[in-house]
Amino acid sequence: MKIELILFDLDDTLMAFDIVSNEAWEKAADEFIKTNNINIKKNILLEKIHKTKKWYWGDPERHRIGRKNLNSTRREILKLALEKFNIETKALEDFADNYSNIHESLWYLFDDVAETLEKIKNMNIKIGAVTNGTSENQRSKMRRFDIEKYFDYVFVEGEVGYGKPDIKMYEYMLQTTKVENEKIIMVGDNLVWDIEPPNKLGIYTIWINKKGLKLEDYNIKPKKTINNISEIIELIK
């Protein structure tokens, strides 16, 4: 059956986001220690931050609320992580904000993304984005990397009112596009957000594994696993 619509997640599917987070924290920590003459070893500092981050983002409800304002949430995480060190609030807020700036400077579009989207458009297949986050943040990324022009549909949590993994996000997409489930492909890096819900709706799922995760660690089975976005072209010919 001919595919009519291919949906893509954005962060860590089409562009680097979480995968450059550790590098950004390393650089921000170096500047924080140097600027404030902090007598804390960087490895201890980062260990506290990553432990708190994992705890914070590990709760689905905190995640849902926290991603609505990432800058504010990062400030909160740093205050929680480093509360025992009696560091001034302003210094911690500057640390968090500097991380945000460094992190944004490290984002990049993955290889072959623009070329692959162009080829899909030339095959008369519609393209959509299904992404969490705010409208401003996600749409600005698409403009920054000049890929917004390829998308016929953009479903952003901040606009739709639902976020992945809520199946309502995908149900809204189906109602809006009016494309039959079996004629849609969903491509994403997050098994829980991008693969499990569309699986339940009979949508063909492709997992792009940029982080080297082990599929057997999850009870979620995508229809296909790829490592590079360009592999999609051979699948839909």
Protein Blocks (a to p, Z undefined) as FASTA:
>chain_A
ZZfbdcddfehplpccklmmmmmmmmmmmmmmmmnopabdfklmmmmmmmmmmmmmmpmk
lmmmmmmmmmlmmmmmmmmmmmmnopafklmmmmmmmmmmmmmmmgccdehklmmmmmmm
mnopacddddedjfklmmmmmmmnopmmmpmbdcdfklnopacfbfklmmmmmmmnopaf
klcccddfblklmmmmmmmnopacddddfkopafklpccdcfbdcfbfklmmmmmZZ
